Amino acid sequence: MDHNLLLSLSGGALAGVAVGMALKKAFRWALIFIGLVILGLIGLMNAGIIVIQWDALSHGLEGSAATVGDWVRIAVGDLSAQLVGFSGGLLIGLKWG
């Protein structure tokens, strides 16, 4: 096996593990925060203080999901040794984190 290819795979994997572990912790806190905000908004809506336009909210979420899908498609289109190693390391980091 080519020595440079092996270094690219291992460097990408180490970076992926670090990013995966950090993402798992960040996602956990972000989901807790988002859940509390949604509960607060629902409470304010039930109290008659605000009106939530659910159609506009779902349209915004669909647009965000499409943007993320486009980004992933572009990233996967350029498969390299670093990206393959990073992807594997990211999955391991998400599992361990």
C-alpha positions in Angstrom: 0.0 0.0 0.0 1.2 3.5 -0.8 2.7 5.2 2.3 1.0 8.6 1.5 -2.4 7.0 1.1 -2.0 5.3 4.5 -1.0 8.6 6.1 -4.0 10.4 4.5 -6.4 7.7 5.7 -5.1 7.7 9.3 -5.0 11.5 9.5 -8.5 11.8 8.2 -9.6 9.1 10.7 -8.1 10.9 13.7 -9.7 14.2 12.7 -13.0 12.4 12.2 -12.9 10.8 15.6 -12.3 14.2 17.3 -15.0 15.9 15.3 -17.5 13.1 15.9 -17.0 13.2 19.6 -17.4 17.0 19.7 -20.5 16.9 17.4 -22.2 14.3 19.6 -21.8 16.5 22.7 -22.8 19.7 20.8 -25.9 18.0 19.2 -27.0 16.8 22.6 -27.0 20.3 24.1 -28.5 21.9 20.9 -31.4 19.4 21.0 -32.0 20.1 24.7 -32.0 23.9 24.0 -34.3 23.5 20.9 -36.7 21.4 22.8 -37.0 23.9 25.6 -37.5 26.7 23.1 -40.3 24.7 21.4 -41.9 23.9 24.7 -41.8 27.6 25.6 -43.3 28.6 22.3 -46.1 26.1 22.7 -46.8 27.4 26.2 -47.0 31.0 24.9 -49.3 29.8 22.1 -51.6 28.0 24.5 -51.7 31.2 26.7 -52.8 33.2 23.6 -49.7 35.4 23.7 -48.3 34.4 20.3 -49.5 32.7 17.1 -47.2 30.2 15.4 -47.5 29.8 11.6 -46.7 26.1 11.3 -46.8 26.2 7.5 -44.0 28.8 7.4 -42.0 26.8 9.9 -42.2 23.6 8.0 -41.3 25.3 4.7 -38.2 26.7 6.4 -37.2 23.3 7.7 -37.7 21.7 4.3 -35.4 24.4 2.7 -32.7 23.8 5.3 -32.9 20.0 4.7 -32.5 20.5 1.0 -29.4 22.8 1.5 -27.8 20.2 3.8 -28.5 17.5 1.2 -26.9 19.5 -1.5 -23.8 20.1 0.7 -23.5 16.3 1.3 -23.9 15.5 -2.4 -21.0 17.9 -3.2 -18.8 16.5 -0.4 -19.4 12.9 -1.5 -18.7 13.8 -5.1 -15.1 14.4 -4.3 -14.2 11.2 -2.5 -10.6 11.2 -1.4 -8.5 9.2 1.0 -8.9 11.9 3.7 -12.7 12.0 3.3 -12.9 8.3 3.5 -10.8 8.2 6.6 -12.6 11.2 8.1 -16.0 9.5 7.5 -15.0 6.3 9.2 -13.5 8.3 12.1 -16.6 10.5 12.4 -18.8 7.4 12.8 -16.5 6.0 15.4 -16.4 9.4 17.2 -20.2 9.6 17.2 -20.3 6.1 18.7 -17.7 6.8 21.4 -18.7 10.4 22.3 
